[in-house]
Amino acid sequence: MGSPVPDEHAQALSGELLYWVTCDAPQYGSSGDGPYRKAQVWGRYLRTEPEPAV
């Protein structure tokens, strides 16, 4: 989807980046909005998955 971009929102942390995330299956928001297939997410809310055990 492209490279992350600097987040210029007033509440963003210094140097924080925005990432596009694509969903495996369409997702709905907490208020029932959607379905969403991709979203722009602040870097602070992303976590890596642990490597699967072999």
PQR file with spaces between the fields and no chain letter, atoms N, CA, C, O and H, PARSE charges and radii, in Angstrom:
ATOM       1  N    MET     1       0.827   -1.195    0.000 -0.4000 1.5000
ATOM       2  CA   MET     1       0.000    0.000    0.000 -0.0000 2.0000
ATOM       3  C    MET     1       0.864    1.249    0.000  0.5500 1.7000
ATOM       4  O    MET     1       0.350    2.358   -0.144 -0.5500 1.4000
ATOM       5  N    GLY     2       2.127    1.088    0.154 -0.4000 1.5000
ATOM       6  CA   GLY     2       2.983    2.259    0.160 -0.0000 2.0000
ATOM       7  C    GLY     2       3.719    2.401    1.474  0.5500 1.7000
ATOM       8  O    GLY     2       3.496    1.650    2.423 -0.5500 1.4000
ATOM       9  H    GLY     2       2.545    0.186    0.271  0.4000 1.0000
ATOM      10  N    SER     3       4.576    3.356    1.501 -0.4000 1.5000
ATOM      11  CA   SER     3       5.384    3.604    2.691 -0.0000 2.0000
ATOM      12  C    SER     3       4.576    4.355    3.731  0.5500 1.7000
ATOM      13  O    SER     3       3.631    5.066    3.389 -0.5500 1.4000
ATOM      14  H    SER     3       4.757    3.966    0.730  0.4000 1.0000
ATOM      15  N    PRO     4       4.944    4.202    5.019 -0.5600 1.5000
ATOM      16  CA   PRO     4       4.279    4.992    6.054  0.2800 2.0000
ATOM      17  C    PRO     4       4.568    6.473    5.825  0.5500 1.7000
ATOM      18  O    PRO     4       5.588    6.840    5.243 -0.5500 1.4000
ATOM      19  N    VAL     5       3.656    7.304    6.290 -0.4000 1.5000
ATOM      20  CA   VAL     5       3.808    8.756    6.131 -0.0000 2.0000
ATOM      21  C    VAL     5       3.796    9.424    7.501  0.5500 1.7000
ATOM      22  O    VAL     5       3.181    8.906    8.433 -0.5500 1.4000
ATOM      23  H    VAL     5       2.827    7.005    6.763  0.4000 1.0000
ATOM      24  N    PRO     6       4.463   10.560    7.635 -0.5600 1.5000
ATOM      25  CA   PRO     6       4.437   11.274    8.925  0.2800 2.0000
ATOM      26  C    PRO     6       3.017   11.663    9.306  0.5500 1.7000
ATOM      27  O    PRO     6       2.236   12.086    8.455 -0.5500 1.4000
ATOM      28  N    ASP     7       2.686   11.522   10.577 -0.4000 1.5000
ATOM      29  CA   ASP     7       1.375   11.892   11.108 -0.0000 2.0000
ATOM      30  C    ASP     7       1.452   13.341   11.570  0.5500 1.7000
ATOM      31  O    ASP     7       2.208   13.665   12.486 -0.5500 1.4000
ATOM      32  H    ASP     7       3.321   11.178   11.268  0.4000 1.0000
ATOM      33  N    GLU     8       0.675   14.207   10.940 -0.4000 1.5000
ATOM      34  CA   GLU     8       0.709   15.627   11.268 -0.0000 2.0000
ATOM      35  C    GLU     8      -0.474   16.056   12.121  0.5500 1.7000
ATOM      36  O    GLU     8      -0.721   17.252   12.273 -0.5500 1.4000
ATOM      37  H    GLU     8       0.061   13.944   10.196  0.4000 1.0000
ATOM      38  N    HIS     9      -1.210   15.101   12.681 -0.4000 1.5000
ATOM      39  CA   HIS     9      -2.337   15.404   13.564 -0.0000 2.0000
ATOM      40  C    HIS     9      -1.815   16.093   14.821  0.5500 1.7000
ATOM      41  O    HIS     9      -0.708   15.794   15.269 -0.5500 1.4000
ATOM      42  H    HIS     9      -1.009   14.129   12.557  0.4000 1.0000
ATOM      43  N    ALA    10      -2.582   16.997   15.390 -0.4000 1.5000
ATOM      44  CA   ALA    10      -2.164   17.760   16.577 -0.0000 2.0000
ATOM      45  C    ALA    10      -1.846   16.857   17.770  0.5500 1.7000
ATOM      46  O    ALA    10      -1.012   17.221   18.599 -0.5500 1.4000
ATOM      47  H    ALA    10      -3.481   17.240   15.027  0.4000 1.0000
ATOM      48  N    GLN    11      -2.486   15.690   17.879 -0.4000 1.5000
ATOM      49  CA   GLN    11      -2.256   14.799   19.012 -0.0000 2.0000
ATOM      50  C    GLN    11      -1.246   13.693   18.710  0.5500 1.7000
ATOM      51  O    GLN    11      -1.017   12.821   19.548 -0.5500 1.4000
ATOM      52  H    GLN    11      -3.163   15.394   17.206  0.4000 1.0000
ATOM      53  N    ALA    12      -0.643   13.720   17.527 -0.4000 1.5000
ATOM      54  CA   ALA    12       0.353   12.702   17.178 -0.0000 2.0000
ATOM      55  C    ALA    12       1.633   12.941   17.976  0.5500 1.7000
ATOM      56  O    ALA    12       1.971   14.074   18.320 -0.5500 1.4000
ATOM      57  H    ALA    12      -0.829   14.429   16.846  0.4000 1.0000
ATOM      58  N    LEU    13       2.330   11.846   18.259 -0.4000 1.5000
ATOM      59  CA   LEU    13       3.618   11.941   18.929 -0.0000 2.0000
ATOM      60  C    LEU    13       4.656   12.449   17.940  0.5500 1.7000
ATOM      61  O    LEU    13       4.493   12.282   16.731 -0.5500 1.4000
ATOM      62  H    LEU    13       2.055   10.926   17.980  0.4000 1.0000
ATOM      63  N    SER    14       5.697   13.053   18.427 -0.4000 1.5000
ATOM      64  CA   SER    14       6.759   13.551   17.564 -0.0000 2.0000
ATOM      65  C    SER    14       7.352   12.397   16.756  0.5500 1.7000
ATOM      66  O    SER    14       7.786   11.396   17.326 -0.5500 1.4000
ATOM      67  H    SER    14       5.829   13.189   19.409  0.4000 1.0000
ATOM      68  N    GLY    15       7.371   12.537   15.447 -0.4000 1.5000
ATOM      69  CA   GLY    15       7.921   11.503   14.580 -0.0000 2.0000
ATOM      70  C    GLY    15       7.000   10.324   14.324  0.5500 1.7000
ATOM      71  O    GLY    15       7.408    9.363   13.672 -0.5500 1.4000
ATOM      72  H    GLY    15       7.019   13.350   14.985  0.4000 1.0000
ATOM      73  N    GLU    16       5.766   10.368   14.819 -0.4000 1.5000
ATOM      74  CA   GLU    16       4.847    9.234   14.639 -0.0000 2.0000
ATOM      75  C    GLU    16       4.464    9.073   13.165  0.5500 1.7000
ATOM      76  O    GLU    16       4.334   10.054   12.433 -0.5500 1.4000
ATOM      77  H    GLU    16       5.434   11.149   15.349  0.4000 1.0000
ATOM      78  N    LEU    17       4.288    7.821   12.749 -0.4000 1.5000
ATOM      79  CA   LEU    17       3.945    7.517   11.369 -0.0000 2.0000
ATOM      80  C    LEU    17       2.544    6.939   11.253  0.5500 1.7000
ATOM      81  O    LEU    17       2.017    6.352   12.198 -0.5500 1.4000
ATOM      82  H    LEU    17       4.393    7.024   13.344  0.4000 1.0000
ATOM      83  N    LEU    18       1.948    7.116   10.073 -0.4000 1.5000
ATOM      84  CA   LEU    18       0.657    6.517    9.730 -0.0000 2.0000
ATOM      85  C    LEU    18       0.909    5.364    8.771  0.5500 1.7000
ATOM      86  O    LEU    18       1.722    5.481    7.854 -0.5500 1.4000
ATOM      87  H    LEU    18       2.376    7.594    9.305  0.4000 1.0000
ATOM      88  N    TYR    19       0.210    4.246    8.982 -0.4000 1.5000
ATOM      89  CA   TYR    19       0.352    3.055    8.149 -0.0000 2.0000
ATOM      90  C    TYR    19      -1.006    2.673    7.601  0.5500 1.7000
ATOM      91  O    TYR    19      -2.022    2.812    8.283 -0.5500 1.4000
ATOM      92  H    TYR    19      -0.450    4.151    9.727  0.4000 1.0000
ATOM      93  N    TRP    20      -1.023    2.182    6.342 -0.4000 1.5000
ATOM      94  CA   TRP    20      -2.228    1.584    5.792 -0.0000 2.0000
ATOM      95  C    TRP    20      -2.228    0.113    6.153  0.5500 1.7000
ATOM      96  O    TRP    20      -1.231   -0.580    5.949 -0.5500 1.4000
ATOM      97  H    TRP    20      -0.198    2.069    5.788  0.4000 1.0000
ATOM      98  N    VAL    21      -3.342   -0.368    6.688 -0.4000 1.5000
ATOM      99  CA   VAL    21      -3.493   -1.764    7.094 -0.0000 2.0000
ATOM     100  C    VAL    21      -4.652   -2.355    6.308  0.5500 1.7000
ATOM     101  O    VAL    21      -5.736   -1.775    6.256 -0.5500 1.4000
ATOM     102  H    VAL    21      -4.152    0.195    6.853  0.4000 1.0000
ATOM     103  N    THR    22      -4.420   -3.519    5.694 -0.4000 1.5000
ATOM     104  CA   THR    22      -5.456   -4.225    4.948 -0.0000 2.0000
ATOM     105  C    THR    22      -5.969   -5.376    5.804  0.5500 1.7000
ATOM     106  O    THR    22      -5.181   -6.136    6.367 -0.5500 1.4000
ATOM     107  H    THR    22      -3.539   -3.991    5.737  0.4000 1.0000
ATOM     108  N    CYS    23      -7.278   -5.503    5.899 -0.4000 1.5000
ATOM     109  CA   CYS    23      -7.900   -6.547    6.721 -0.0000 2.0000
ATOM     110  C    CYS    23      -8.023   -7.848    5.921  0.5500 1.7000
ATOM     111  O    CYS    23      -8.273   -7.815    4.716 -0.5500 1.4000
ATOM     112  H    CYS    23      -7.918   -4.886    5.441  0.4000 1.0000
ATOM     113  N    ASP    24      -7.848   -8.986    6.586 -0.4000 1.5000
ATOM     114  CA   ASP    24      -8.036  -10.291    5.945 -0.0000 2.0000
ATOM     115  C    ASP    24      -9.502  -10.493    5.574  0.5500 1.7000
ATOM     116  O    ASP    24      -9.817  -11.069    4.532 -0.5500 1.4000
ATOM     117  H    ASP    24      -7.645   -9.013    7.565  0.4000 1.0000
ATOM     118  N    ALA    25     -10.386  -10.016    6.431 -0.4000 1.5000
ATOM     119  CA   ALA    25     -11.823  -10.079    6.189 -0.0000 2.0000
ATOM     120  C    ALA    25     -12.396   -8.711    6.539  0.5500 1.7000
ATOM     121  O    ALA    25     -11.866   -8.048    7.431 -0.5500 1.4000
ATOM     122  H    ALA    25     -10.130   -9.548    7.277  0.4000 1.0000
ATOM     123  N    PRO    26     -13.455   -8.266    5.875 -0.5600 1.5000
ATOM     124  CA   PRO    26     -14.043   -6.956    6.186  0.2800 2.0000
ATOM     125  C    PRO    26     -14.367   -6.824    7.672  0.5500 1.7000
ATOM     126  O    PRO    26     -14.867   -7.762    8.294 -0.5500 1.4000
ATOM     127  N    GLN    27     -14.076   -5.647    8.235 -0.4000 1.5000
ATOM     128  CA   GLN    27     -14.269   -5.387    9.664 -0.0000 2.0000
ATOM     129  C    GLN    27     -15.314   -4.300    9.865  0.5500 1.7000
ATOM     130  O    GLN    27     -15.515   -3.452    8.996 -0.5500 1.4000
ATOM     131  H    GLN    27     -13.670   -4.885    7.729  0.4000 1.0000
ATOM     132  N    TYR    28     -15.979   -4.330   11.019 -0.4000 1.5000
ATOM     133  CA   TYR    28     -16.956   -3.323   11.394 -0.0000 2.0000
ATOM     134  C    TYR    28     -16.447   -2.569   12.612  0.5500 1.7000
ATOM     135  O    TYR    28     -15.795   -3.146   13.482 -0.5500 1.4000
ATOM     136  H    TYR    28     -15.816   -5.019   11.725  0.4000 1.0000
ATOM     137  N    GLY    29     -16.749   -1.269   12.670 -0.4000 1.5000
ATOM     138  CA   GLY    29     -16.372   -0.464   13.817 -0.0000 2.0000
ATOM     139  C    GLY    29     -17.244   -0.771   15.014  0.5500 1.7000
ATOM     140  O    GLY    29     -18.235   -1.491   14.897 -0.5500 1.4000
ATOM     141  H    GLY    29     -17.280   -0.801   11.964  0.4000 1.0000
ATOM     142  N    SER    30     -16.879   -0.225   16.174 -0.4000 1.5000
ATOM     143  CA   SER    30     -17.631   -0.481   17.412 -0.0000 2.0000
ATOM     144  C    SER    30     -19.064    0.037   17.338  0.5500 1.7000
ATOM     145  O    SER    30     -19.933   -0.447   18.063 -0.5500 1.4000
ATOM     146  H    SER    30     -16.074    0.361   16.269  0.4000 1.0000
ATOM     147  N    SER    31     -19.319    1.014   16.470 -0.4000 1.5000
ATOM     148  CA   SER    31     -20.679    1.541   16.335 -0.0000 2.0000
ATOM     149  C    SER    31     -21.442    0.861   15.193  0.5500 1.7000
ATOM     150  O    SER    31     -22.554    1.266   14.857 -0.5500 1.4000
ATOM     151  H    SER    31     -18.613    1.407   15.881  0.4000 1.0000
ATOM     152  N    GLY    32     -20.833   -0.182   14.597 -0.4000 1.5000
ATOM     153  CA   GLY    32     -21.494   -0.921   13.534 -0.0000 2.0000
ATOM     154  C    GLY    32     -21.210   -0.384   12.143  0.5500 1.7000
ATOM     155  O    GLY    32     -21.729   -0.918   11.163 -0.5500 1.4000
ATOM     156  H    GLY    32     -19.930   -0.511   14.871  0.4000 1.0000
ATOM     157  N    ASP    33     -20.395    0.665   12.032 -0.4000 1.5000
ATOM     158  CA   ASP    33     -20.048    1.200   10.723 -0.0000 2.0000
ATOM     159  C    ASP    33     -19.170    0.211    9.967  0.5500 1.7000
ATOM     160  O    ASP    33     -18.461   -0.593   10.572 -0.5500 1.4000
ATOM     161  H    ASP    33     -19.973    1.099   12.828  0.4000 1.0000
ATOM     162  N    GLY    34     -19.222    0.276    8.660 -0.4000 1.5000
ATOM     163  CA   GLY    34     -18.385   -0.588    7.842 -0.0000 2.0000
ATOM     164  C    GLY    34     -19.233   -1.251    6.795  0.5500 1.7000
ATOM     165  O    GLY    34     -20.367   -0.827    6.573 -0.5500 1.4000
ATOM     166  H    GLY    34     -19.798    0.929    8.168  0.4000 1.0000
ATOM     167  N    PRO    35     -18.743   -2.249    6.156 -0.5600 1.5000
ATOM     168  CA   PRO    35     -17.500   -2.958    6.418  0.2800 2.0000
ATOM     169  C    PRO    35     -16.285   -2.190    5.884  0.5500 1.7000
ATOM     170  O    PRO    35     -16.359   -1.505    4.864 -0.5500 1.4000
ATOM     171  N    TYR    36     -15.181   -2.323    6.596 -0.4000 1.5000
ATOM     172  CA   TYR    36     -13.930   -1.707    6.201 -0.0000 2.0000
ATOM     173  C    TYR    36     -12.977   -2.792    5.723  0.5500 1.7000
ATOM     174  O    TYR    36     -12.865   -3.851    6.340 -0.5500 1.4000
ATOM     175  H    TYR    36     -15.120   -2.879    7.425  0.4000 1.0000
ATOM     176  N    ARG    37     -12.303   -2.521    4.635 -0.4000 1.5000
ATOM     177  CA   ARG    37     -11.339   -3.477    4.086 -0.0000 2.0000
ATOM     178  C    ARG    37      -9.907   -3.030    4.320  0.5500 1.7000
ATOM     179  O    ARG    37      -8.979   -3.836    4.266 -0.5500 1.4000
ATOM     180  H    ARG    37     -12.394   -1.660    4.134  0.4000 1.0000
ATOM     181  N    LYS    38      -9.731   -1.741    4.581 -0.4000 1.5000
ATOM     182  CA   LYS    38      -8.419   -1.200    4.922 -0.0000 2.0000
ATOM     183  C    LYS    38      -8.629    0.043    5.766  0.5500 1.7000
ATOM     184  O    LYS    38      -9.705    0.641    5.765 -0.5500 1.4000
ATOM     185  H    LYS    38     -10.485   -1.085    4.626  0.4000 1.0000
ATOM     186  N    ALA    39      -7.577    0.424    6.490 -0.4000 1.5000
ATOM     187  CA   ALA    39      -7.667    1.586    7.363 -0.0000 2.0000
ATOM     188  C    ALA    39      -6.289    2.206    7.520  0.5500 1.7000
ATOM     189  O    ALA    39      -5.274    1.523    7.388 -0.5500 1.4000
ATOM     190  H    ALA    39      -6.703   -0.061    6.491  0.4000 1.0000
ATOM     191  N    GLN    40      -6.257    3.499    7.801 -0.4000 1.5000
ATOM     192  CA   GLN    40      -5.004    4.175    8.121 -0.0000 2.0000
ATOM     193  C    GLN    40      -4.897    4.210    9.642  0.5500 1.7000
ATOM     194  O    GLN    40      -5.798    4.693   10.328 -0.5500 1.4000
ATOM     195  H    GLN    40      -7.082    4.054    7.908  0.4000 1.0000
ATOM     196  N    VAL    41      -3.771    3.686   10.166 -0.4000 1.5000
ATOM     197  CA   VAL    41      -3.612    3.482   11.603 -0.0000 2.0000
ATOM     198  C    VAL    41      -2.360    4.191   12.098  0.5500 1.7000
ATOM     199  O    VAL    41      -1.317    4.152   11.446 -0.5500 1.4000
ATOM     200  H    VAL    41      -3.039    3.294    9.609  0.4000 1.0000
ATOM     201  N    TRP    42      -2.468    4.840   13.252 -0.4000 1.5000
ATOM     202  CA   TRP    42      -1.301    5.465   13.876 -0.0000 2.0000
ATOM     203  C    TRP    42      -0.346    4.371   14.329  0.5500 1.7000
ATOM     204  O    TRP    42      -0.778    3.328   14.819 -0.5500 1.4000
ATOM     205  H    TRP    42      -3.316    4.872   13.782  0.4000 1.0000
ATOM     206  N    GLY    43       0.941    4.605   14.169 -0.4000 1.5000
ATOM     207  CA   GLY    43       1.958    3.626   14.509 -0.0000 2.0000
ATOM     208  C    GLY    43       1.887    3.134   15.938  0.5500 1.7000
ATOM     209  O    GLY    43       2.215    1.977   16.200 -0.5500 1.4000
ATOM     210  H    GLY    43       1.292    5.452   13.771  0.4000 1.0000
ATOM     211  N    ARG    44       1.466    3.982   16.883 -0.4000 1.5000
ATOM     212  CA   ARG    44       1.432    3.568   18.302 -0.0000 2.0000
ATOM     213  C    ARG    44       0.440    2.444   18.572  0.5500 1.7000
ATOM     214  O    ARG    44       0.528    1.773   19.601 -0.5500 1.4000
ATOM     215  H    ARG    44       1.200    4.922   16.670  0.4000 1.0000
ATOM     216  N    TYR    45      -0.499    2.234   17.658 -0.4000 1.5000
ATOM     217  CA   TYR    45      -1.517    1.194   17.873 -0.0000 2.0000
ATOM     218  C    TYR    45      -1.189   -0.121   17.178  0.5500 1.7000
ATOM     219  O    TYR    45      -1.976   -1.065   17.248 -0.5500 1.4000
ATOM     220  H    TYR    45      -0.570    2.779   16.823  0.4000 1.0000
ATOM     221  N    LEU    46      -0.053   -0.198   16.516 -0.4000 1.5000
ATOM     222  CA   LEU    46       0.327   -1.431   15.825 -0.0000 2.0000
ATOM     223  C    LEU    46       1.286   -2.247   16.673  0.5500 1.7000
ATOM     224  O    LEU    46       2.153   -1.703   17.357 -0.5500 1.4000
ATOM     225  H    LEU    46       0.587    0.569   16.460  0.4000 1.0000
ATOM     226  N    ARG    47       1.118   -3.551   16.618 -0.4000 1.5000
ATOM     227  CA   ARG    47       2.014   -4.494   17.334 -0.0000 2.0000
ATOM     228  C    ARG    47       2.371   -5.607   16.373  0.5500 1.7000
ATOM     229  O    ARG    47       1.567   -5.972   15.515 -0.5500 1.4000
ATOM     230  H    ARG    47       0.414   -3.993   16.063  0.4000 1.0000
ATOM     231  N    THR    48       3.557   -6.143   16.508 -0.4000 1.5000
ATOM     232  CA   THR    48       3.941   -7.286   15.683 -0.0000 2.0000
ATOM     233  C    THR    48       3.405   -8.560   16.323  0.5500 1.7000
ATOM     234  O    THR    48       3.233   -8.631   17.540 -0.5500 1.4000
ATOM     235  H    THR    48       4.210   -5.846   17.205  0.4000 1.0000
ATOM     236  N    GLU    49       3.146   -9.552   15.500 -0.4000 1.5000
ATOM     237  CA   GLU    49       2.727  -10.860   16.013 -0.0000 2.0000
ATOM     238  C    GLU    49       3.972  -11.664   16.359  0.5500 1.7000
ATOM     239  O    GLU    49       4.992  -11.565   15.677 -0.5500 1.4000
ATOM     240  H    GLU    49       3.286   -9.494   14.511  0.4000 1.0000
ATOM     241  N    PRO    50       3.885  -12.459   17.420 -0.5600 1.5000
ATOM     242  CA   PRO    50       5.024  -13.328   17.731  0.2800 2.0000
ATOM     243  C    PRO    50       5.187  -14.377   16.633  0.5500 1.7000
ATOM     244  O    PRO    50       4.219  -14.767   15.980 -0.5500 1.4000
ATOM     245  N    GLU    51       6.413  -14.822   16.443 -0.4000 1.5000
ATOM     246  CA   GLU    51       6.679  -15.885   15.475 -0.0000 2.0000
ATOM     247  C    GLU    51       5.995  -17.164   15.951  0.5500 1.7000
ATOM     248  O    GLU    51       6.014  -17.463   17.145 -0.5500 1.4000
ATOM     249  H    GLU    51       7.200  -14.505   16.973  0.4000 1.0000
ATOM     250  N    PRO    52       5.386  -17.927   15.027 -0.5600 1.5000
ATOM     251  CA   PRO    52       4.743  -19.177   15.440  0.2800 2.0000
ATOM     252  C    PRO    52       5.778  -20.193   15.950  0.5500 1.7000
ATOM     253  O    PRO    52       6.899  -20.254   15.445 -0.5500 1.4000
ATOM     254  N    ALA    53       5.393  -20.971   16.934 -0.4000 1.5000
ATOM     255  CA   ALA    53       6.285  -22.012   17.485 -0.0000 2.0000
ATOM     256  C    ALA    53       6.456  -23.100   16.436  0.5500 1.7000
ATOM     257  O    ALA    53       5.514  -23.457   15.729 -0.5500 1.4000
ATOM     258  H    ALA    53       4.482  -20.921   17.343  0.4000 1.0000
ATOM     259  N    VAL    54       7.640  -23.603   16.352 -0.4000 1.5000
ATOM     260  CA   VAL    54       7.933  -24.640   15.356 -0.0000 2.0000
ATOM     261  C    VAL    54       7.747  -26.019   15.947  0.5500 1.7000
ATOM     262  O    VAL    54       7.948  -27.019   15.257 -0.5500 1.4000
ATOM     263  H    VAL    54       8.405  -23.313   16.927  0.4000 1.0000
